[in-house]
Amino acid sequence: MPARRFHTSDGPSTELERLGVRELHHLGRYANADHYQMLAYCTALQVPRAWLVYAAGSGQSQVRRIKNTKVEIVEYPLDLAQPPRLILDQIGKLVEVSVASLA
């Protein structure tokens, strides 16, 4: 799925997000390829933060700071095993957190 940029009325976008369905690696991590791809997007677009929204998994979001760069990648899992109302609540929280990080 393609990446999308956040646009603000104040100027150029400051964040990037990408949605995807991924399974957790047996070590409890997502695939490194996703991080490399987001790093490439952030570098090319000069965006300091990217959001990887995973439609598989559970747990808390996690920020990964990429060594020797100013890029942060936020892993944000959505637990699709939940009832629809709780999935919508998760998406609402994602919106709140991502918009708040633009400030």
C-alpha positions as CSV (number, residue, x, y, z in Angstrom):
1,M,0.0,0.0,0.0
2,P,1.4,3.4,-0.9
3,A,2.6,5.9,1.7
4,R,0.6,9.1,2.4
5,R,1.8,12.5,3.5
6,F,0.1,14.6,6.1
7,H,-0.5,18.1,4.8
8,T,-1.0,21.1,7.1
9,S,-2.1,24.7,6.3
10,D,1.1,25.9,7.8
11,G,3.4,24.6,5.1
12,P,5.0,21.4,3.9
13,S,4.1,18.0,5.4
14,T,6.0,16.9,8.5
15,E,4.9,13.2,8.7
16,L,4.3,10.2,6.6
17,E,2.1,7.2,7.2
18,R,1.8,3.8,5.5
19,L,-0.8,1.2,6.2
20,G,-0.1,-2.5,5.8
21,V,-1.1,-5.9,7.0
22,R,1.8,-7.6,8.5
23,E,2.3,-10.4,11.0
24,L,4.7,-10.1,13.9
25,H,8.0,-11.9,13.4
26,H,8.6,-14.8,15.8
27,L,10.9,-12.5,17.8
28,G,8.1,-10.0,18.4
29,R,9.1,-7.5,15.7
30,Y,7.8,-6.4,12.4
31,A,9.8,-6.8,9.2
32,N,12.9,-4.6,8.8
33,A,12.0,-4.1,5.1
34,D,9.1,-1.8,6.2
35,H,11.5,0.3,8.2
36,Y,14.0,0.6,5.4
37,Q,11.2,1.6,3.0
38,M,9.9,4.3,5.4
39,L,13.5,5.6,5.9
40,A,13.9,5.9,2.1
41,Y,10.5,7.8,1.9
42,C,11.5,10.1,4.8
43,T,14.9,10.8,3.3
44,A,13.6,11.5,-0.2
45,L,10.7,13.7,1.1
46,Q,12.7,15.2,4.0
47,V,10.1,14.1,6.5
48,P,11.3,13.4,10.1
49,R,8.6,11.0,11.2
50,A,6.8,8.1,9.7
51,W,4.0,6.0,10.9
52,L,3.7,2.3,10.1
53,V,0.2,1.3,10.9
54,Y,-0.1,-2.5,11.1
55,A,-3.5,-4.1,10.7
56,A,-2.3,-7.2,12.5
57,G,-1.0,-7.5,16.0
58,S,-1.7,-6.1,19.4
59,G,0.1,-4.2,22.0
60,Q,1.4,-0.6,22.3
61,S,2.8,1.7,19.7
62,Q,6.6,2.0,19.6
63,V,8.9,4.7,18.3
64,R,12.0,3.5,16.6
65,R,14.7,6.2,16.1
66,I,16.9,5.4,13.1
67,K,20.5,5.6,14.1
68,N,22.6,8.4,12.6
69,T,19.5,10.2,11.2
70,K,16.8,12.5,12.5
71,V,14.1,10.0,11.4
72,E,11.6,8.4,13.8
73,I,9.4,5.5,12.7
74,V,6.3,4.9,14.8
75,E,4.9,1.3,14.7
76,Y,1.2,1.4,15.5
77,P,-0.6,-2.0,15.6
78,L,-4.3,-2.3,15.2
79,D,-5.9,-5.4,16.9
80,L,-8.4,-6.6,14.3
81,A,-9.5,-9.4,16.6
82,Q,-11.5,-6.9,18.5
83,P,-15.2,-6.1,17.9
84,P,-15.8,-3.4,15.3
85,R,-16.6,-0.7,17.9
86,L,-13.2,-1.2,19.6
87,I,-11.4,-1.2,16.2
88,L,-12.9,2.2,15.5
89,D,-11.8,3.3,19.0
90,Q,-8.2,2.2,18.1
91,I,-8.4,4.2,14.8
92,G,-9.7,7.2,16.7
93,K,-6.8,7.1,19.1
94,L,-4.4,6.7,16.2
95,V,-5.8,9.9,14.7
96,E,-5.6,11.8,18.0
97,V,-2.0,10.7,18.7
98,S,-0.7,11.4,15.1
99,V,-2.4,14.8,14.9
100,A,-1.0,15.7,18.4
101,S,2.5,14.8,17.2
102,L,2.2,17.4,14.4
103,A,2.0,20.2,17.0
